[in-house]
Amino acid sequence: MFGTMYQHGKKHPGLIPQFCFLILGMSGAGLYLLRLAKGPHVTWNKTNNPEPWNKLSPTYQYKLVAVNTDYKSLKKEGPDF
Amino acid sequence: MAEDIKGKLERYRTAPFDSRFPNTNQTKNCWQNYLDYHRCQKSLESKGVDVAPCDWYKRVYKTLCPISWVEKWDGQRDDGTFPGKI
């Protein structure tokens, strides 16, 4: 695929910006997907680590960019289990 | 602890911000509170302690969850086909 892109880019140099944006966008999406997969958003191992989002303190920041939330909130529950 | 929960329940207006679910999609929040309510009930009943603190979770899931979902899950729990771990 990259070979074809290179040949077409040499023949029609106007295509190069398109290739650049394509690669930028796809790698950005892929990297964000990796970030979500590594973080506490997904259950990978149902037997050993179900619900990894429950294991962090309530001040943990889940979002990439948190503009308005102040993260010194308290946990509001009846502790049990 | 139980008095704090009773006080919080009396002052309850709506489900508070849960940092585990910061985005618009609150599906997991509803699911988590439903599970937590039933797990709390099961655990406190087996210990023989008063189950009143669990009502916090019940209020939150009643606020968040669509009624049809709650009815479906209750039916599944009665049938024994509930997919979550309680």
Backbone of each chain as nested JSON, in Angstrom:
{
  "chains": [
    {"id": "A", "residues": [
      {"number": 1, "name": "MET", "atoms": {"N": [0.824, -1.202, 0.0], "CA": [0.0, 0.0, 0.0], "C": [0.862, 1.257, 0.0]}},
      {"number": 2, "name": "PHE", "atoms": {"N": [1.922, 1.233, 0.823], "CA": [2.775, 2.426, 0.86], "C": [3.587, 2.559, -0.418]}},
      {"number": 3, "name": "GLY", "atoms": {"N": [3.89, 1.369, -1.071], "CA": [4.575, 1.405, -2.357], "C": [3.735, 2.102, -3.403]}},
      {"number": 4, "name": "THR", "atoms": {"N": [2.447, 1.714, -3.456], "CA": [1.523, 2.352, -4.403], "C": [1.421, 3.846, -4.127]}},
      {"number": 5, "name": "MET", "atoms": {"N": [1.304, 4.198, -2.82], "CA": [1.177, 5.612, -2.468], "C": [2.403, 6.38, -2.955]}},
      {"number": 6, "name": "TYR", "atoms": {"N": [3.603, 5.756, -2.793], "CA": [4.834, 6.442, -3.187], "C": [4.869, 6.669, -4.688]}},
      {"number": 7, "name": "GLN", "atoms": {"N": [4.492, 5.629, -5.468], "CA": [4.506, 5.772, -6.926], "C": [3.521, 6.84, -7.383]}},
      {"number": 8, "name": "HIS", "atoms": {"N": [2.306, 6.795, -6.831], "CA": [1.3, 7.787, -7.217], "C": [1.74, 9.186, -6.803]}},
      {"number": 9, "name": "GLY", "atoms": {"N": [2.426, 9.26, -5.643], "CA": [2.878, 10.567, -5.179], "C": [3.917, 11.158, -6.11]}},
      {"number": 10, "name": "LYS", "atoms": {"N": [4.759, 10.292, -6.693], "CA": [5.764, 10.81, -7.626], "C": [5.09, 11.284, -8.916]}},
      {"number": 11, "name": "LYS", "atoms": {"N": [4.06, 10.517, -9.357], "CA": [3.421, 10.89, -10.622], "C": [2.552, 12.139, -10.455]}},
      {"number": 12, "name": "HIS", "atoms": {"N": [1.837, 12.217, -9.323], "CA": [0.93, 13.357, -9.109], "C": [1.273, 13.994, -7.773]}},
      {"number": 13, "name": "PRO", "atoms": {"N": [2.222, 14.912, -7.778], "CA": [2.677, 15.446, -6.485], "C": [1.598, 16.179, -5.713]}},
      {"number": 14, "name": "GLY", "atoms": {"N": [0.477, 16.509, -6.382], "CA": [-0.587, 17.155, -5.62], "C": [-1.249, 16.238, -4.617]}},
      {"number": 15, "name": "LEU", "atoms": {"N": [-0.965, 14.947, -4.761], "CA": [-1.594, 13.993, -3.843], "C": [-0.908, 13.945, -2.49]}},
      {"number": 16, "name": "ILE", "atoms": {"N": [0.308, 14.523, -2.436], "CA": [1.1, 14.346, -1.209], "C": [0.414, 14.903, 0.034]}},
      {"number": 17, "name": "PRO", "atoms": {"N": [-0.191, 16.093, -0.03], "CA": [-0.895, 16.548, 1.19], "C": [-1.971, 15.58, 1.635]}},
      {"number": 18, "name": "GLN", "atoms": {"N": [-2.667, 14.974, 0.664], "CA": [-3.716, 14.039, 1.051], "C": [-3.127, 12.854, 1.807]}},
      {"number": 19, "name": "PHE", "atoms": {"N": [-2.003, 12.345, 1.297], "CA": [-1.375, 11.222, 1.99], "C": [-0.951, 11.613, 3.391]}},
      {"number": 20, "name": "CYS", "atoms": {"N": [-0.402, 12.843, 3.496], "CA": [0.044, 13.275, 4.821], "C": [-1.105, 13.324, 5.807]}},
      {"number": 21, "name": "PHE", "atoms": {"N": [-2.231, 13.931, 5.381], "CA": [-3.347, 14.035, 6.313], "C": [-3.916, 12.671, 6.645]}},
      {"number": 22, "name": "LEU", "atoms": {"N": [-3.931, 11.789, 5.62], "CA": [-4.436, 10.445, 5.854], "C": [-3.6, 9.749, 6.919]}},
      {"number": 23, "name": "ILE", "atoms": {"N": [-2.28, 9.814, 6.75], "CA": [-1.402, 9.133, 7.716], "C": [-1.535, 9.765, 9.088]}},
      {"number": 24, "name": "LEU", "atoms": {"N": [-1.621, 11.09, 9.118], "CA": [-1.777, 11.779, 10.403], "C": [-3.041, 11.338, 11.11]}},
      {"number": 25, "name": "GLY", "atoms": {"N": [-4.15, 11.348, 10.36], "CA": [-5.424, 10.997, 10.972], "C": [-5.465, 9.563, 11.446]}},
      {"number": 26, "name": "MET", "atoms": {"N": [-4.983, 8.637, 10.609], "CA": [-5.048, 7.228, 10.988], "C": [-4.153, 6.944, 12.185]}},
      {"number": 27, "name": "SER", "atoms": {"N": [-2.972, 7.554, 12.219], "CA": [-2.109, 7.277, 13.38], "C": [-2.65, 7.925, 14.633]}},
      {"number": 28, "name": "GLY", "atoms": {"N": [-3.259, 9.115, 14.49], "CA": [-3.867, 9.73, 15.669], "C": [-4.961, 8.86, 16.241]}},
      {"number": 29, "name": "ALA", "atoms": {"N": [-5.843, 8.355, 15.348], "CA": [-6.924, 7.489, 15.817], "C": [-6.368, 6.222, 16.45]}},
      {"number": 30, "name": "GLY", "atoms": {"N": [-5.361, 5.641, 15.809], "CA": [-4.774, 4.413, 16.34], "C": [-4.13, 4.622, 17.697]}},
      {"number": 31, "name": "LEU", "atoms": {"N": [-3.416, 5.75, 17.855], "CA": [-2.757, 5.998, 19.139], "C": [-3.775, 6.229, 20.244]}},
      {"number": 32, "name": "TYR", "atoms": {"N": [-4.878, 6.95, 19.913], "CA": [-5.886, 7.166, 20.942], "C": [-6.556, 5.858, 21.327]}},
      {"number": 33, "name": "LEU", "atoms": {"N": [-6.738, 5.0, 20.333], "CA": [-7.319, 3.687, 20.634], "C": [-6.418, 2.902, 21.575]}},
      {"number": 34, "name": "LEU", "atoms": {"N": [-5.113, 2.98, 21.337], "CA": [-4.181, 2.302, 22.232], "C": [-4.256, 2.884, 23.633]}},
      {"number": 35, "name": "ARG", "atoms": {"N": [-4.382, 4.221, 23.717], "CA": [-4.473, 4.858, 25.027], "C": [-5.703, 4.356, 25.786]}},
      {"number": 36, "name": "LEU", "atoms": {"N": [-6.831, 4.256, 25.072], "CA": [-8.033, 3.762, 25.733], "C": [-7.882, 2.307, 26.141]}},
      {"number": 37, "name": "ALA", "atoms": {"N": [-7.201, 1.524, 25.282], "CA": [-7.081, 0.106, 25.593], "C": [-6.196, -0.114, 26.809]}},
      {"number": 38, "name": "LYS", "atoms": {"N": [-5.151, 0.711, 26.947], "CA": [-4.254, 0.516, 28.086], "C": [-4.858, 1.034, 29.373]}},
      {"number": 39, "name": "GLY", "atoms": {"N": [-5.783, 1.998, 29.27], "CA": [-6.345, 2.621, 30.458], "C": [-7.442, 1.786, 31.085]}},
      {"number": 40, "name": "PRO", "atoms": {"N": [-8.066, 2.315, 32.16], "CA": [-9.075, 1.551, 32.906], "C": [-10.461, 1.6, 32.288]}},
      {"number": 41, "name": "HIS", "atoms": {"N": [-10.553, 1.646, 30.958], "CA": [-11.864, 1.789, 30.352], "C": [-12.448, 0.471, 29.902]}},
      {"number": 42, "name": "VAL", "atoms": {"N": [-11.586, -0.533, 29.715], "CA": [-12.019, -1.791, 29.106], "C": [-11.679, -2.938, 30.038]}},
      {"number": 43, "name": "THR", "atoms": {"N": [-12.535, -3.964, 30.036], "CA": [-12.251, -5.174, 30.793], "C": [-11.613, -6.177, 29.857]}},
      {"number": 44, "name": "TRP", "atoms": {"N": [-10.313, -6.458, 30.069], "CA": [-9.639, -7.41, 29.195], "C": [-9.695, -8.812, 29.771]}},
      {"number": 45, "name": "ASN", "atoms": {"N": [-9.581, -8.881, 31.101], "CA": [-9.497, -10.185, 31.747], "C": [-10.66, -10.317, 32.721]}},
      {"number": 46, "name": "LYS", "atoms": {"N": [-11.725, -11.028, 32.295], "CA": [-12.94, -11.04, 33.115], "C": [-12.753, -11.744, 34.439]}},
      {"number": 47, "name": "THR", "atoms": {"N": [-11.847, -12.745, 34.47], "CA": [-11.734, -13.495, 35.713], "C": [-10.844, -12.775, 36.708]}},
      {"number": 48, "name": "ASN", "atoms": {"N": [-9.711, -12.203, 36.219], "CA": [-8.785, -11.619, 37.185], "C": [-8.996, -10.137, 37.422]}},
      {"number": 49, "name": "ASN", "atoms": {"N": [-9.425, -9.425, 36.41], "CA": [-9.543, -7.98, 36.58], "C": [-10.84, -7.451, 35.981]}},
      {"number": 50, "name": "PRO", "atoms": {"N": [-11.998, -7.858, 36.501], "CA": [-13.243, -7.296, 35.981], "C": [-13.395, -5.881, 36.507]}},
      {"number": 51, "name": "GLU", "atoms": {"N": [-13.913, -4.986, 35.709], "CA": [-14.201, -3.619, 36.132], "C": [-12.983, -2.886, 36.662]}},
      {"number": 52, "name": "PRO", "atoms": {"N": [-11.967, -2.668, 35.828], "CA": [-10.774, -1.972, 36.323], "C": [-11.034, -0.519, 36.691]}},
      {"number": 53, "name": "TRP", "atoms": {"N": [-12.157, 0.062, 36.227], "CA": [-12.442, 1.45, 36.569], "C": [-12.861, 1.612, 38.017]}},
      {"number": 54, "name": "ASN", "atoms": {"N": [-13.133, 0.489, 38.694], "CA": [-13.503, 0.572, 40.096], "C": [-12.301, 0.574, 41.014]}},
      {"number": 55, "name": "LYS", "atoms": {"N": [-11.105, 0.342, 40.43], "CA": [-9.959, 0.141, 41.307], "C": [-9.192, 1.424, 41.565]}},
      {"number": 56, "name": "LEU", "atoms": {"N": [-9.633, 2.524, 40.963], "CA": [-8.861, 3.76, 41.099], "C": [-9.565, 4.718, 42.037]}},
      {"number": 57, "name": "SER", "atoms": {"N": [-8.787, 5.664, 42.575], "CA": [-9.388, 6.63, 43.485], "C": [-10.316, 7.551, 42.701]}},
      {"number": 58, "name": "PRO", "atoms": {"N": [-11.295, 8.169, 43.378], "CA": [-12.235, 9.044, 42.67], "C": [-11.602, 10.324, 42.162]}},
      {"number": 59, "name": "THR", "atoms": {"N": [-10.318, 10.574, 42.487], "CA": [-9.683, 11.768, 41.947], "C": [-8.887, 11.464, 40.685]}},
      {"number": 60, "name": "TYR", "atoms": {"N": [-8.921, 10.218, 40.211], "CA": [-8.182, 9.857, 39.002], "C": [-8.826, 10.52, 37.794]}},
      {"number": 61, "name": "GLN", "atoms": {"N": [-7.987, 11.058, 36.908], "CA": [-8.532, 11.758, 35.744], "C": [-8.662, 10.805, 34.568]}},
      {"number": 62, "name": "TYR", "atoms": {"N": [-9.927, 10.586, 34.131], "CA": [-10.168, 9.647, 33.05], "C": [-10.08, 10.301, 31.688]}},
      {"number": 63, "name": "LYS", "atoms": {"N": [-10.373, 11.598, 31.637], "CA": [-10.397, 12.259, 30.345], "C": [-8.999, 12.722, 29.976]}},
      {"number": 64, "name": "LEU", "atoms": {"N": [-8.783, 12.934, 28.689], "CA": [-7.488, 13.4, 28.226], "C": [-7.278, 14.86, 28.62]}},
      {"number": 65, "name": "VAL", "atoms": {"N": [-8.312, 15.667, 28.363], "CA": [-8.232, 17.089, 28.696], "C": [-9.435, 17.426, 29.555]}},
      {"number": 66, "name": "ALA", "atoms": {"N": [-9.218, 17.745, 30.81], "CA": [-10.33, 18.041, 31.713], "C": [-10.348, 19.53, 31.995]}},
      {"number": 67, "name": "VAL", "atoms": {"N": [-11.329, 20.213, 31.422], "CA": [-11.326, 21.669, 31.505], "C": [-11.999, 22.165, 32.759]}},
      {"number": 68, "name": "ASN", "atoms": {"N": [-13.227, 21.644, 33.03], "CA": [-14.037, 22.283, 34.055], "C": [-14.111, 21.541, 35.369]}},
      {"number": 69, "name": "THR", "atoms": {"N": [-13.753, 20.264, 35.378], "CA": [-13.994, 19.497, 36.606], "C": [-12.878, 19.741, 37.601]}},
      {"number": 70, "name": "ASP", "atoms": {"N": [-13.241, 19.935, 38.846], "CA": [-12.217, 19.935, 39.886], "C": [-12.149, 18.533, 40.446]}},
      {"number": 71, "name": "TYR", "atoms": {"N": [-10.944, 17.998, 40.513], "CA": [-10.825, 16.571, 40.777], "C": [-10.526, 16.255, 42.225]}},
      {"number": 72, "name": "LYS", "atoms": {"N": [-11.005, 17.095, 43.135], "CA": [-10.826, 16.699, 44.536], "C": [-12.139, 16.197, 45.116]}},
      {"number": 73, "name": "SER", "atoms": {"N": [-12.926, 15.518, 44.27], "CA": [-14.246, 15.103, 44.759], "C": [-14.136, 13.902, 45.684]}},
      {"number": 74, "name": "LEU", "atoms": {"N": [-15.17, 13.686, 46.464], "CA": [-15.18, 12.557, 47.398], "C": [-16.015, 11.421, 46.852]}},
      {"number": 75, "name": "LYS", "atoms": {"N": [-15.717, 10.254, 47.338], "CA": [-16.429, 9.055, 46.939], "C": [-17.737, 9.005, 47.709]}},
      {"number": 76, "name": "LYS", "atoms": {"N": [-18.843, 8.879, 46.986], "CA": [-20.116, 8.947, 47.675], "C": [-20.787, 7.583, 47.677]}},
      {"number": 77, "name": "GLU", "atoms": {"N": [-20.409, 6.755, 48.569], "CA": [-21.095, 5.47, 48.565], "C": [-21.138, 4.889, 49.955]}},
      {"number": 78, "name": "GLY", "atoms": {"N": [-21.911, 3.815, 50.097], "CA": [-21.909, 3.067, 51.338], "C": [-20.844, 2.006, 51.233]}},
      {"number": 79, "name": "PRO", "atoms": {"N": [-19.718, 2.145, 51.899], "CA": [-18.656, 1.154, 51.748], "C": [-19.097, -0.196, 52.286]}},
      {"number": 80, "name": "ASP", "atoms": {"N": [-18.891, -1.204, 51.495], "CA": [-19.307, -2.542, 51.866], "C": [-18.537, -3.565, 51.066]}},
      {"number": 81, "name": "PHE", "atoms": {"N": [-19.127, -4.679, 50.826], "CA": [-18.496, -5.823, 50.151], "C": [-17.205, -6.204, 50.898]}}
    ]},
    {"id": "B", "residues": [
      {"number": 1, "name": "MET", "atoms": {"N": [-21.627, 5.999, 59.984], "CA": [-21.62, 5.664, 58.556], "C": [-23.038, 5.533, 58.041]}},
      {"number": 2, "name": "ALA", "atoms": {"N": [-23.858, 4.79, 58.786], "CA": [-25.242, 4.648, 58.338], "C": [-25.981, 5.968, 58.483]}},
      {"number": 3, "name": "GLU", "atoms": {"N": [-25.584, 6.774, 59.516], "CA": [-26.248, 8.07, 59.68], "C": [-25.876, 8.999, 58.539]}},
      {"number": 4, "name": "ASP", "atoms": {"N": [-24.573, 8.919, 58.097], "CA": [-24.184, 9.748, 56.943], "C": [-25.032, 9.403, 55.731]}},
      {"number": 5, "name": "ILE", "atoms": {"N": [-25.215, 8.087, 55.509], "CA": [-25.972, 7.681, 54.327], "C": [-27.409, 8.158, 54.447]}},
      {"number": 6, "name": "LYS", "atoms": {"N": [-27.97, 8.062, 55.68], "CA": [-29.365, 8.497, 55.839], "C": [-29.46, 9.992, 55.572]}},
      {"number": 7, "name": "GLY", "atoms": {"N": [-28.476, 10.747, 56.088], "CA": [-28.471, 12.19, 55.834], "C": [-28.356, 12.485, 54.344]}},
      {"number": 8, "name": "LYS", "atoms": {"N": [-27.447, 11.749, 53.679], "CA": [-27.274, 11.97, 52.24], "C": [-28.541, 11.627, 51.48]}},
      {"number": 9, "name": "LEU", "atoms": {"N": [-29.222, 10.569, 51.9], "CA": [-30.451, 10.181, 51.208], "C": [-31.532, 11.218, 51.382]}},
      {"number": 10, "name": "GLU", "atoms": {"N": [-31.566, 11.844, 52.581], "CA": [-32.601, 12.857, 52.78], "C": [-32.335, 14.085, 51.944]}},
      {"number": 11, "name": "ARG", "atoms": {"N": [-31.018, 14.372, 51.722], "CA": [-30.688, 15.567, 50.951], "C": [-30.519, 15.247, 49.467]}},
      {"number": 12, "name": "TYR", "atoms": {"N": [-30.921, 14.061, 49.039], "CA": [-30.663, 13.628, 47.665], "C": [-31.44, 14.454, 46.662]}},
      {"number": 13, "name": "ARG", "atoms": {"N": [-30.764, 14.974, 45.645], "CA": [-31.463, 15.677, 44.57], "C": [-31.343, 14.885, 43.278]}},
      {"number": 14, "name": "THR", "atoms": {"N": [-30.091, 14.522, 42.942], "CA": [-29.901, 13.735, 41.723], "C": [-28.591, 12.974, 41.852]}},
      {"number": 15, "name": "ALA", "atoms": {"N": [-28.314, 12.134, 40.856], "CA": [-27.085, 11.346, 40.908], "C": [-25.879, 12.275, 40.822]}},
      {"number": 16, "name": "PRO", "atoms": {"N": [-24.929, 12.167, 41.747], "CA": [-23.786, 13.081, 41.72], "C": [-22.82, 12.723, 40.602]}},
      {"number": 17, "name": "PHE", "atoms": {"N": [-21.916, 13.645, 40.316], "CA": [-20.906, 13.41, 39.292], "C": [-20.041, 12.234, 39.721]}},
      {"number": 18, "name": "ASP", "atoms": {"N": [-19.86, 11.288, 38.801], "CA": [-19.024, 10.131, 39.078], "C": [-17.835, 10.211, 38.136]}},
      {"number": 19, "name": "SER", "atoms": {"N": [-16.622, 10.381, 38.723], "CA": [-15.471, 10.614, 37.854], "C": [-15.123, 9.409, 37.013]}},
      {"number": 20, "name": "ARG", "atoms": {"N": [-15.662, 8.201, 37.392], "CA": [-15.38, 7.026, 36.573], "C": [-16.095, 7.094, 35.232]}},
      {"number": 21, "name": "PHE", "atoms": {"N": [-17.147, 7.904, 35.142], "CA": [-17.946, 7.996, 33.924], "C": [-18.134, 9.466, 33.59]}},
      {"number": 22, "name": "PRO", "atoms": {"N": [-17.074, 10.111, 33.07], "CA": [-17.161, 11.561, 32.901], "C": [-17.84, 12.015, 31.628]}},
      {"number": 23, "name": "ASN", "atoms": {"N": [-18.124, 11.109, 30.702], "CA": [-18.616, 11.546, 29.404], "C": [-20.131, 11.503, 29.34]}},
      {"number": 24, "name": "THR", "atoms": {"N": [-20.648, 11.872, 28.162], "CA": [-22.096, 11.976, 28.028], "C": [-22.764, 10.617, 28.164]}},
      {"number": 25, "name": "ASN", "atoms": {"N": [-22.118, 9.568, 27.689], "CA": [-22.714, 8.243, 27.725], "C": [-22.664, 7.69, 29.142]}},
      {"number": 26, "name": "GLN", "atoms": {"N": [-23.83, 7.634, 29.819], "CA": [-23.871, 7.21, 31.212], "C": [-24.374, 5.784, 31.363]}},
      {"number": 27, "name": "THR", "atoms": {"N": [-24.324, 5.019, 30.278], "CA": [-24.827, 3.65, 30.332], "C": [-24.127, 2.833, 31.404]}},
      {"number": 28, "name": "LYS", "atoms": {"N": [-22.786, 2.931, 31.396], "CA": [-22.034, 2.14, 32.352], "C": [-22.304, 2.571, 33.781]}},
      {"number": 29, "name": "ASN", "atoms": {"N": [-22.585, 3.856, 33.959], "CA": [-22.895, 4.371, 35.285], "C": [-24.151, 3.704, 35.816]}},
      {"number": 30, "name": "CYS", "atoms": {"N": [-25.2, 3.65, 34.963], "CA": [-26.454, 2.999, 35.341], "C": [-26.21, 1.539, 35.68]}},
      {"number": 31, "name": "TRP", "atoms": {"N": [-25.486, 0.85, 34.793], "CA": [-25.214, -0.582, 34.978], "C": [-24.448, -0.819, 36.274]}},
      {"number": 32, "name": "GLN", "atoms": {"N": [-23.41, 0.016, 36.51], "CA": [-22.562, -0.16, 37.683], "C": [-23.353, 0.031, 38.965]}},
      {"number": 33, "name": "ASN", "atoms": {"N": [-24.236, 1.042, 38.996], "CA": [-25.006, 1.264, 40.216], "C": [-26.029, 0.161, 40.449]}},
      {"number": 34, "name": "TYR", "atoms": {"N": [-26.607, -0.336, 39.347], "CA": [-27.557, -1.44, 39.503], "C": [-26.843, -2.642, 40.112]}},
      {"number": 35, "name": "LEU", "atoms": {"N": [-25.653, -2.97, 39.553], "CA": [-24.876, -4.083, 40.087], "C": [-24.497, -3.836, 41.535]}},
      {"number": 36, "name": "ASP", "atoms": {"N": [-24.04, -2.596, 41.827], "CA": [-23.573, -2.3, 43.182], "C": [-24.696, -2.431, 44.192]}},
      {"number": 37, "name": "TYR", "atoms": {"N": [-25.916, -2.01, 43.799], "CA": [-27.025, -2.128, 44.74], "C": [-27.255, -3.593, 45.098]}},
      {"number": 38, "name": "HIS", "atoms": {"N": [-27.302, -4.453, 44.084], "CA": [-27.613, -5.844, 44.388], "C": [-26.456, -6.557, 45.06]}},
      {"number": 39, "name": "ARG", "atoms": {"N": [-25.215, -6.179, 44.712], "CA": [-24.076, -6.781, 45.402], "C": [-24.059, -6.36, 46.863]}},
      {"number": 40, "name": "CYS", "atoms": {"N": [-24.349, -5.066, 47.098], "CA": [-24.373, -4.538, 48.464], "C": [-25.433, -5.258, 49.278]}},
      {"number": 41, "name": "GLN", "atoms": {"N": [-26.609, -5.431, 48.691], "CA": [-27.679, -6.134, 49.4], "C": [-27.264, -7.546, 49.759]}},
      {"number": 42, "name": "LYS", "atoms": {"N": [-26.711, -8.232, 48.753], "CA": [-26.339, -9.635, 48.981], "C": [-25.27, -9.722, 50.059]}},
      {"number": 43, "name": "SER", "atoms": {"N": [-24.27, -8.808, 49.982], "CA": [-23.171, -8.891, 50.93], "C": [-23.609, -8.52, 52.344]}},
      {"number": 44, "name": "LEU", "atoms": {"N": [-24.432, -7.447, 52.473], "CA": [-24.828, -7.036, 53.82], "C": [-25.821, -8.012, 54.43]}},
      {"number": 45, "name": "GLU", "atoms": {"N": [-26.649, -8.636, 53.573], "CA": [-27.587, -9.608, 54.113], "C": [-26.857, -10.819, 54.632]}},
      {"number": 46, "name": "SER", "atoms": {"N": [-25.814, -11.237, 53.898], "CA": [-25.089, -12.415, 54.36], "C": [-24.35, -12.116, 55.646]}},
      {"number": 47, "name": "LYS", "atoms": {"N": [-24.003, -10.828, 55.875], "CA": [-23.341, -10.502, 57.135], "C": [-24.338, -10.233, 58.24]}},
      {"number": 48, "name": "GLY", "atoms": {"N": [-25.63, -10.158, 57.886], "CA": [-26.648, -9.925, 58.899], "C": [-26.762, -8.474, 59.331]}},
      {"number": 49, "name": "VAL", "atoms": {"N": [-26.206, -7.564, 58.509], "CA": [-26.225, -6.138, 58.867], "C": [-27.401, -5.471, 58.161]}},
      {"number": 50, "name": "ASP", "atoms": {"N": [-27.86, -4.359, 58.701], "CA": [-28.958, -3.616, 58.096], "C": [-28.599, -3.159, 56.682]}},
      {"number": 51, "name": "VAL", "atoms": {"N": [-29.525, -3.39, 55.732], "CA": [-29.218, -3.092, 54.32], "C": [-29.514, -1.652, 53.934]}},
      {"number": 52, "name": "ALA", "atoms": {"N": [-29.842, -0.783, 54.903], "CA": [-30.231, 0.589, 54.541], "C": [-29.171, 1.361, 53.734]}},
      {"number": 53, "name": "PRO", "atoms": {"N": [-27.859, 1.218, 54.007], "CA": [-26.883, 1.984, 53.212], "C": [-26.953, 1.684, 51.72]}},
      {"number": 54, "name": "CYS", "atoms": {"N": [-27.443, 0.491, 51.345], "CA": [-27.494, 0.153, 49.926], "C": [-28.465, 1.047, 49.178]}},
      {"number": 55, "name": "ASP", "atoms": {"N": [-29.38, 1.714, 49.916], "CA": [-30.381, 2.517, 49.227], "C": [-29.767, 3.652, 48.444]}},
      {"number": 56, "name": "TRP", "atoms": {"N": [-28.554, 4.081, 48.779], "CA": [-27.901, 5.133, 47.979], "C": [-27.789, 4.676, 46.529]}},
      {"number": 57, "name": "TYR", "atoms": {"N": [-27.276, 3.443, 46.337], "CA": [-27.12, 2.935, 44.977], "C": [-28.461, 2.812, 44.281]}},
      {"number": 58, "name": "LYS", "atoms": {"N": [-29.478, 2.425, 45.082], "CA": [-30.793, 2.254, 44.47], "C": [-31.304, 3.601, 43.958]}},
      {"number": 59, "name": "ARG", "atoms": {"N": [-31.138, 4.668, 44.762], "CA": [-31.604, 5.983, 44.315], "C": [-30.882, 6.38, 43.046]}},
      {"number": 60, "name": "VAL", "atoms": {"N": [-29.535, 6.141, 43.02], "CA": [-28.773, 6.587, 41.851], "C": [-29.198, 5.823, 40.603]}},
      {"number": 61, "name": "TYR", "atoms": {"N": [-29.386, 4.499, 40.72], "CA": [-29.728, 3.805, 39.483], "C": [-31.149, 4.106, 39.062]}},
      {"number": 62, "name": "LYS", "atoms": {"N": [-32.033, 4.395, 40.047], "CA": [-33.388, 4.779, 39.649], "C": [-33.377, 6.126, 38.94]}},
      {"number": 63, "name": "THR", "atoms": {"N": [-32.417, 6.995, 39.318], "CA": [-32.307, 8.267, 38.61], "C": [-31.801, 8.075, 37.197]}},
      {"number": 64, "name": "LEU", "atoms": {"N": [-30.8, 7.208, 37.041], "CA": [-30.088, 7.146, 35.769], "C": [-30.711, 6.199, 34.759]}},
      {"number": 65, "name": "CYS", "atoms": {"N": [-31.216, 5.053, 35.22], "CA": [-31.569, 4.0, 34.285], "C": [-32.968, 4.166, 33.727]}},
      {"number": 66, "name": "PRO", "atoms": {"N": [-33.155, 3.872, 32.43], "CA": [-34.505, 3.795, 31.879], "C": [-35.273, 2.685, 32.556]}},
      {"number": 67, "name": "ILE", "atoms": {"N": [-36.588, 2.922, 32.751], "CA": [-37.394, 1.958, 33.504], "C": [-37.42, 0.614, 32.795]}},
      {"number": 68, "name": "SER", "atoms": {"N": [-37.433, 0.646, 31.435], "CA": [-37.512, -0.621, 30.7], "C": [-36.281, -1.477, 30.968]}},
      {"number": 69, "name": "TRP", "atoms": {"N": [-35.12, -0.846, 31.09], "CA": [-33.903, -1.602, 31.376], "C": [-34.008, -2.27, 32.74]}},
      {"number": 70, "name": "VAL", "atoms": {"N": [-34.47, -1.471, 33.74], "CA": [-34.543, -2.005, 35.098], "C": [-35.505, -3.182, 35.144]}},
      {"number": 71, "name": "GLU", "atoms": {"N": [-36.649, -3.028, 34.453], "CA": [-37.608, -4.129, 34.457], "C": [-37.031, -5.362, 33.773]}},
      {"number": 72, "name": "LYS", "atoms": {"N": [-36.309, -5.13, 32.662], "CA": [-35.714, -6.271, 31.96], "C": [-34.712, -6.983, 32.852]}},
      {"number": 73, "name": "TRP", "atoms": {"N": [-33.865, -6.204, 33.524], "CA": [-32.844, -6.825, 34.368], "C": [-33.471, -7.541, 35.562]}},
      {"number": 74, "name": "ASP", "atoms": {"N": [-34.534, -6.938, 36.133], "CA": [-35.194, -7.622, 37.249], "C": [-35.766, -8.948, 36.801]}},
      {"number": 75, "name": "GLY", "atoms": {"N": [-36.375, -8.942, 35.586], "CA": [-36.89, -10.199, 35.06], "C": [-35.784, -11.208, 34.839]}},
      {"number": 76, "name": "GLN", "atoms": {"N": [-34.65, -10.724, 34.338], "CA": [-33.541, -11.65, 34.106], "C": [-33.004, -12.217, 35.409]}},
      {"number": 77, "name": "ARG", "atoms": {"N": [-32.98, -11.371, 36.442], "CA": [-32.489, -11.874, 37.732], "C": [-33.415, -12.934, 38.273]}},
      {"number": 78, "name": "ASP", "atoms": {"N": [-34.719, -12.721, 38.095], "CA": [-35.65, -13.737, 38.59], "C": [-35.509, -15.035, 37.823]}},
      {"number": 79, "name": "ASP", "atoms": {"N": [-35.257, -14.906, 36.49], "CA": [-35.118, -16.124, 35.698], "C": [-33.782, -16.797, 35.903]}},
      {"number": 80, "name": "GLY", "atoms": {"N": [-32.817, -16.034, 36.434], "CA": [-31.486, -16.604, 36.543], "C": [-30.644, -16.397, 35.298]}},
      {"number": 81, "name": "THR", "atoms": {"N": [-31.086, -15.536, 34.368], "CA": [-30.318, -15.301, 33.155], "C": [-29.604, -13.952, 33.174]}},
      {"number": 82, "name": "PHE", "atoms": {"N": [-29.486, -13.337, 34.346], "CA": [-28.863, -12.022, 34.413], "C": [-27.388, -12.1, 34.054]}},
      {"number": 83, "name": "PRO", "atoms": {"N": [-26.926, -11.254, 33.077], "CA": [-25.556, -11.391, 32.602], "C": [-24.482, -10.832, 33.52]}},
      {"number": 84, "name": "GLY", "atoms": {"N": [-24.867, -10.032, 34.505], "CA": [-23.835, -9.439, 35.352], "C": [-23.512, -10.328, 36.533]}},
      {"number": 85, "name": "LYS", "atoms": {"N": [-22.387, -10.034, 37.171], "CA": [-21.966, -10.857, 38.305], "C": [-22.415, -10.178, 39.589]}},
      {"number": 86, "name": "ILE", "atoms": {"N": [-23.322, -10.83, 40.335], "CA": [-23.814, -10.206, 41.57], "C": [-23.299, -11.019, 42.749]}}
    ]}
  ]
}
